[in-house]
């Protein structure tokens, strides 16, 4: 039997229960940043973030980063710091766990500044953006959906990911739309 009204159900309001809601989003940027700072390896983390955001990564290949002429494996470094690489999609992490995407996200403002100050482009700009969007290169890189501040910027980045999805069969736009919905950056229909 399915109850049609609250009164039919007779279960009561449940208002007296002291329920604490737990977020399904397991990301706490402040805790991750603190963990990075406490490691004493901020420079190496930034080198990893910059390398992954500008050159790219995926399919188990994270490549190497270079800091002060020291070349090191990104995957090895993140793993040695207690972070996680090569995880299945949908893996649940603790709010302060370090992953490649989380490292990029923490350093998004620094990556944005680096691009502007060094006149470089991410792989997304080079491979997917096209000439007309190159002037927006400072916010076209992975995890920049957490950086853009206007609907226009958001739609420019989204258009690049539409092209990525169409060319590779990926589904980045779905995630970006969810981020924009939370951040109030979806255009009105």
Order of alpha helices (4+ residues) and beta strands (2+ residues): alpha-alpha-alpha-beta-beta-alpha-alpha-alpha-alpha-alpha
